Structure formats: structure tokens, C-alpha cells
Amino acid sequence: MHSRVSLPAVLAVLVPVSLSTLDISLTNTALPAIAQDLGAASATSIWVVNAYYLVVVAALLPLAALGEIFGHRRIFIAGLVVFMAGSLAAGLASSLLTLAAARALLAIGAAAISAVTPALIRFIYPPHQLGRGLGIYALVVGVAFTTGPTIASAVLAVANWPWLFLANVPVGFVAMGLTLRSLPATETNLRPFDGLSAVLCAALFALLLLGLSGLAHRVGWPWILSAWAAAFACGYALLWREAGQPAPILAVDLFHRPMFAMSSATSVCAFAVQGLAFVVLPFWLHTVLGFSQSQTGLLITPWPATLAVMAIIAAPLSDRYSPGLLGGGGLLILSGGLASLALMPLHPTPIDIIWRMALCGVGFGFFQAPNMKAIMASAPRERSGGASGIVATSRLLGQALGAALVALCLSVSPAEGAKVAIWVGCCIAVLGSLMSLSRLLPAVRG
């Protein structure tokens, strides 16, 4: 850790993070074009997305543990190499199967990048500027995720879908140069790596997501309950195996800290709302309200734009005020923004939509950076890797949950499902706000 912040080191971390985050929303947007070009059915093509989510969520915590053992810098560099290789393979894929396999490889690299980034930021920034550093990270993640549909639409207007993946390669080489030159070496702890615990942890999250996917697509309760029962068995075996260990992969030791546990749970709620919104809103604006694809992208833009502004404001505030207050207020604003969208007139004008999207961005911007700082700061420095993995896991698990809820709402009620999903997001935001505000209680604050 340095007393002065190195700008090249910050860029070395944030460029790969933006690439890996953009990849999620770029692929979601391009999926219809990919399915058409490869001659795949829509129901089959969803595995291009599912393969990514299954692998990235399953791999996050084991890779975070490897970061604590071998050094976060080494895992980050290895992840960037794998991400570039997966991107190249995805861009050259000629069938849905090879594309799904390439996306799975890409996901391993993205998981390594995401798993150690908050820990690296803790080493790049001095303690009194940690909130600012995590705020910039939150800003990059939020803007990259929410601008993905607009960027994908722009690229697809002038090029074929493979370029969405191939463009990662030259940018990745630039990031690699920055990383090798400027990213600081981090602490190592050469304890043994528990391979069986890593497998159990990966299986736990993969089975949870398979159950969520089954729920979303209504494949039947026997399949869903079987997946979740197997996940429960893996989780129980993992807890039994790691009981008493000083640095478990699942970071159970950190969840004994009330601030860490409540902040992580709040994060899942908030990112479920974000994931839900950025799946349902493009569909609702285009299919239900009749806006064109380009208009839809522009109408969503106020959300990431205001998120960027508020993240800049919230970052220094997180060094001075309680994350429970900032996050709770932000999620209440987000809930109000979603409710105002659901209650819009039948034939809204662009202005009607723009200010409501901006309100949502304000709310999420106030939540993200303070909450991330609360998670990282409530963990001991030597457990930065475990905390970093939980930051990324809660984000991706929440986004996957949100997407599954949208699919469930649309399958139950095709006509009103979009509006129902928005109301569901509103309720989850209220729940997240209450959880965040509970961090003001002395028992949680510690």
C-alpha cells in the first residue's frame, strides 16, 4: 500500500474490470443476433448467458482464496490472460456449443479479475482514501453494466457480433502492460489450498443458480428442488469441512461480524434490483411502450449518467457518514424511482421516463460505494481476499436473481409481467433499505 495513489495502478485495475463487466450486458443485448447468425433457437441460445453466470459465480470465492495465498496481483494477471483467451475464442466461435464453451473460459478470467479487485484497491489506496477508491470502482462497474446495451446496439449497427468479444483482446493487451508495470505486489500467505472445499463451494453456487434458472423457466418443481437440495448438501458439507479454519473459502468467519453480514445481504438485494431493472426495462420500453431500440437505449441512459454523478458524490461521503444511512436512503430513492416508473401514464413522453430513470440512478449511486466500503472495511486486512470475493459474489448472485425474477414474471403473466417485475424490484429495494438502515443499530454497528 502506498501513501500516494498511483494513477497507472488504478487504470491497470479498472480497465479489465470495465471489460469484464461490460461483457455481461453486451452479450445479453446481442443474444438475438447471435442466435440468428448461428441458427440456434432462442431457448437454446440462453446457455451462452447461463454458462457465463454458472462459471463466474462458482469460481469467485475459490479464486479469492487463491489470491490470499499466492497474492492478489498474480491472480489478477492470470485472470486477465484467461479473459483475453476466452474473448478471442468467443469471437472465433462458429457454433453455439463452441461459443458457450468460450464464454465459460472467459468467465473464469472474469471471476479472477472480479474476485481480487476490491482487495487490490485496498492495497493501492491509503486507508483514509479507501472510500474514494471503492467509489471509483463502484462507478466503473455501475456505468459499464448499465451502458452495455447502448454500446452493444452501437457496435451491432456497424459490425457483426464477434467484434463484441474480439475488441477485448487489444484493450486487454494495453491493460496487461499497465498491470505488469504499475500494479503493486501484494501479500502472500502460503497456506495449503483446500481443493475439496473449493469444489464444494463452486458446486454450491452453481446448483443455486441452476435452481434459479429452473424457477425462471418453469421447468418443474422436481428439478428446482433437486438442485436446491443438492446445493444445501454441498453447503452443509462445506461448513462442516471448514469449521474452525482461520480463513475458510466461504468466509464464514467474516459473516460472524454483523456489519459484514448485513452489508453483504443488502448488496444481494440491491444488485437483484439492478439486474431485474436492466433486463425488464429494455423489454418494457421497446415491446410494451413501443419505443424503437435506439430510443430505448437513450431513454435508459439517464440511469447510468446520474449513477456516475452520485457515485462521485457518495464516495467521499462514505468516509464521513454511516453506510447504513447512505445506503438506506439510496435504496429508498431507488424504490421510489421504480414505483414512479410502474405508475407512469399509459402513453408517457420521453421526459416522463427520463426523470424517473435519473431518480433510480441517484438512488443506486448513493448505495453502491458506501456499501462496498462497509464490506471491505469490516474485514481484517489479511482477509481482504475473502471480503473481495464476497463483494463480487453478492453482486453477480443478485444480478442473476433479478434476471430470474423477470423471466418468472414474464412466463406467469406475459401481458403484465413487465410491470409486475418492476413492482417486485420496488419491494426488494424497500427490503434492502430496511436491511441497510439496520446497520445504524448499535448491535450491528459494533
N, C-alpha and C positions, 0 to 999 in steps of 0.2 A: 504494500500500500504506500502511496506517495502523498506528501503534503500538498503538492500541486497536481492538478488534474492534467493528464496528457490527452490532448485532443486526438492525435492519431490512435491512441489506445481506445478511446471512446468510439471512434469511427470503426476500428477493427472489430469491435463487438456489435455495433448497431447495424452495420451493412448486412452481415449474414443473418441477423435477427429479422431484419425487414424482408429479406429474400424468403426465409422460411415461413414467415407469417403471411406474406403476400401469396405464396404458393397455394395456401388453403382456399382463399376466396377466388383466386384466379381459376383454379380447377373447377370449383363449384359453378362458376359462371360459364365456363367453356364446355361443361359436360354435354349439353345438347349437340354442340358442333362436333365434339369428339365422337359421340355415339353415332352420329350420322356418317361421319367420314370413315369410321371403322366398321360400319354396318352392324352395329350392336343395338339390341333393344334397350329402351330407357331403364327398365328394371334391372337389366344385367350391367349396364354401364355404371350404376351407382357403386359397384365394387371398386371402381377407380378411386372413389372418395373413401369408402369403408376401409379398404386396405391401408390407406394412409392413417386414418384415425386409430385403427386397431393397433398398428405397429408403433406409432408415435406415443400413444398413451401408455402402452405396455412397456416400452423401453425407457421412459423418462426416469423413473426412480432408480433402476439398476445403473443407468449411466451417470446419474447424480452421485451415486455411491462410488463409482469408479473415479469420478472427479475428486472426491475427498481422498481417495487412496493414491492415485497417480498424479494428481494436480489438475486443476480445472482448465488450465491453458492447453495441456496435451489433449484432453478430451474434446475441447472446443475445436482445435486444429483438425483432429481426426474426423470430427463431425462435419466440418466444412468440406473436407476431401470427399467423404461419402456422399454428402449432399450434392456436390458437383457431379460426381459419377452417376448418381441416380437421375439427376436432371438431364444429363446427356443421354442416358438410356431411355428416359421417357420421351425425349424429343425425337429419338430414332425409332421408337416403337411402331410396329406395323400391325399389331393386333391388340385386342382388349386385354388378353391374358398377359402379354409382354408389358403392356403399359401398366397394368395393376402391379406386376412384379417390380417394375422400375419405380413405381410410386412407393412401394413398400421399402425398397432400398433407400430412396430419397428420405423416407420418414425416419429411418434410423439416424441419418445425418442430422435431420431437423431436430430429433429428440435430443441428440448430444448437444447441439447448439443451445436449445431452449433449457436443457437441464442445468447447465452451468453458468448461463449468462448473469442472473442476479448475483451469484457468488462472485463472479469476476468483477461486476460493478462494485461490490463491497471492497474489493482489493484496489480498484482504480481510484475510487473517491475516498477522501478522508471522512471520518465519522460525522463531522458537523455538516458535510455536504451530501451525505448518503441519500437523503430525501430528494435532493435535486437530481442526483444521478439516476435513481429509480424512477423519478418523474419523467426524465427524458426517455428512458427505456419504455415506460408505460405509454408515452406519447407515440413513439415509433411503432410499438405493437398495435396500439389502437388505430392509428391512422393507416398503417399498412393493411390491417384486416378490413377496415371499413371502406377504403378506396379501391380494394381489389376488383369489385365488379365494374367500376368505371374504367380502370386501367385495362382489364380484360376486354371490355367492349371496344376500347380504342385500338388495341392490338389486333383483335379479330377483324376489325374493319379494314386493315391494310395487310394482314399476314395470316397464315394458317396457324392452327392451334399449336403445332410443335414448337413454335417460337416462344410460346409462354414458358416452356421449360428450357430451351436452348439458350435463352437470354441470361439464365442464371450462371452459365459457365464463364463467360468473360468477366462478368461482375464478380463472380466468386474468386477468380484469379487476382483481381485487384484487392479484394478483401484479404486473400491469403498473404499477399505482400505486406499489407498493413499489419496483419496479425503477427507474422514472423519477426517483423522489425520492432513493433512497439508494444505488444501485449506483455504485461509483466508476468514473470514466473510466479506461481502460487505454491502454497504449502502442500506437502505430501504427507501421507500417513500410511506407511507400508504395512498395514494390517492385512490379513487374508481376506480375499473376496469370496463371499458365500454364494457359490453358483446356484445351489438348490434354492436358496431364498430368493435369488434374482428370478429364477424360473417361476416360482410360486407367485411372486409379485406381478410378473408380466402376465401370467395366466389369470390372476385375479382381475386385473383391469381389462384385459381382452374379453373375458367372459361377461363382465359387467356391460361392456359396450355391445357385445353380441346380443345380450338380452334387451338392451335399449333399442337396438336396430330391429329386433324381432317385434318389440312392442309397437314401434313406429309403423312397421309394415304389416302388422296384424297377422303374423304367421301362425298364431295359435298359442294358447297358454302353456301347453306341454313343453314346447320348445323354449319359451321365455323362462318358465320356472326351472327347467332343467339347467339352463345357462346360469341363472342366478344361484341355484343350489350348488352348482359346481364352483361358482365364484366364492360363495360362502365357505365351502370346504377348503379352497385354496387359501382364503384369508385366515381361517382358523388355524390351518397348518402353519402358515407364515408367522402368525403371532406366537404360536407355541414354540416354533423353532428359534425365533429371535428374542424370546423372553429373557430379559436380563442383559442383553447385549448393549454395550455403550453407544453404538452407532448403527442401529438397525436400518435396513434399506427402506422400510415403510415409515421410518421416522416417528415411531410410536412415542419415543422419548420426548419429542418436541410437542406432541399433542397433549402431553401432561401439563403443558403451560397454557393456561386459559386464554391468554391473548393470542397465542399462535393458533390454537384450535378454532377460536371464534372467527379470527381473521380469515383462516383458510375456508371455513364453511361459508362465510359471507362472500368470498371470492367465487365459489362454485355457483351461488345464487346469481351474482351479478353477471358472470360470463354466460350463464344459461340464458339470461335475458338478452344479452348481446347476440349470442348465437341464434336464438329464436328470432330476434328482430331482423337480422341480416339474411335470414332465409325467407321469412314471410313477407317482409316489406317490398322487395322487388316483385314478388309474385302478385301481391295485392295491388300495387300501383299499376302494374302492366296488365294483368289479367282481369282484375275486378274493376278498377277505376279507368282503364282504357288509355293510359299514357304509353307513348312509344318507349322502346328500350333505351334510346338515348335520353329522352326526357326523364325516365325513371332514374337513370344514373345521376343526372343533375339534381333531381329532387331529393335524393338521399345524401348528396354531398354536404349539406349543412350540418349533418350529424358529425362526420369526421372533422369538419372545419372548426366547429365550436369545441369539439373534444380536444383538438390541438391547442386552442387558446386556453381552455380551462386547465388542461394538464400543466401548462407552463405556470399558471397562477397557483395551482394546487401544490405543485412540487415544493416551493419554499414554505408554503403554509404548513406542510406536513412536518417540517422541522420545528414548528412552534405550537401547533394545536393538535388535539386528540384525533387520531384516525377514526375513532368511533363517531365523533361529531361530524367530521368532514365526510366520511363515507356514508353515514346515516342520512345526512342532509342531501348528499348527491343522489343516493338511490331513491329518496322520496321525490326529488325533482324528476328523475328518470321515470318513475311510476306515473307522475302527473303528465309527463310528455306522452307516454304511451296511451294513457286514458284519453287525452285530448285527441290523439290520432283515431282511436276507436270511436269517439263521439263526433267525428267530423261530419259536415253536411254530406248529403248523398253525391253532390257534384261539386267537389272542392276546387278552388282556384289554386294555382301554384303557391301563392302567398300563404294560403291556409295550411299547406303541407310544410312549407319551408320553415315557418317559425316553430312548428311543433317538432320537426326534426332537430332544429337547433336547440330546443329545450332538452331533448333527450341527450344530445351531445354534451350540454352543460352538466347535466346530472352525472353522466358516466365519467366525464373528465374530472369531477371533484372526488369521485370514489377511488379511481384506479391507483394513482401514485401513493396516496396516504395508506391505502390498504396493503400495497406491496411492501412499503417500508415497515409497516407493523409486523408483517410476517418475518421479514429478514432481521429486523432489529430485536425481535423477541427470541431469536435463536442464538446460542453461543457462537462465537466466531469459528470455532473448529467444526461446527455443524452447518456451516454455510452451504455446503453441497446438498445436504438433506433438505434444508429450507428452500433452496433454489429449486430443487426437484418438485417440491410441493407447490411452489408458485406456478410452475409450468403445468403440472398435472391438474391443479384446480381450474386453471384457465381452459385447457383443452377438454377436460371432462365436462365442465359447464357448457362449453360451446356444443359438444356432442349431444348433451342432454337437451339443450334448446332446439337443435335441429330435429331431434327425435320427437319432441313435443309438437313441433309444427307438422311433421309428417302424420302424426297420430290425429291431430285436429282436422287436417285436410281429408284423411281417409274416413273419419267418422262423419264429417259434415262437409262435403265438397263445396256446397254453396256458401256456407257461413264460417267455414273452418278458419279462414284467414283472420277474420275479426275475432273469433274465439281465441285463436292463438295470441293475438295482441293483448286480450284481456288476461290470459294466463300469464303472459310476460309481466303485465302490470302487477298482478298478485305476487309473483315471485320477487319483483323489485321491492314491494312493501315488506315481504318476509325478510329479504336481505337487509333492508333498512333497520328493521327491529333488531336483527342479529348484530348489526354494526353498532347501534346505539347501546346495546347491552354491554359493549366494551367500556362504557363510562362508569359501570358499576365497580366499586372497589374490589369485589371478589375476582373480577376478570382483569381489571387494570393491574392488579398485583402490588 
